[in-house]
Amino acid sequence: MTQSEFIEQVATAAGTTQAEVGRVLEAMVATVSGALTNGGDVRLSGLGVFDVGARAAREGRNPSTGEAIKIPASKAVRFRAAKGLKDAVNGVAPAKKK
């Protein structure tokens, strides 16, 4: 699904305009990006958690030449899906609340 398809479906489901959903999506991306840049994480109930993980420096190989190269330490954005999302993707029916 492309971003424009996503915006179209959300606008239809929410009964609002695509322009409004587009602005909300841009604000959401900026908010998540800002939180991760400042060292925080973002937890969205039913969706999952966005956070930042550290990657240590390591030695790798240039695939063309086989020459050893140093890969510097870096940070990577991670996403861990919520249990409800995992269950939905795997076709597991949601548990009934008592």
Secondary structure, 3 states (H helix, E strand, C coil): CCHHHHHHHHHHHHCCCHHHHHHHHHHHHHHHHHHHHCCCCEEECCCEEEEEEEECCEEEECCCCCCEEEECCEEEEEEEECHHHHHHHCCCCCCCCC
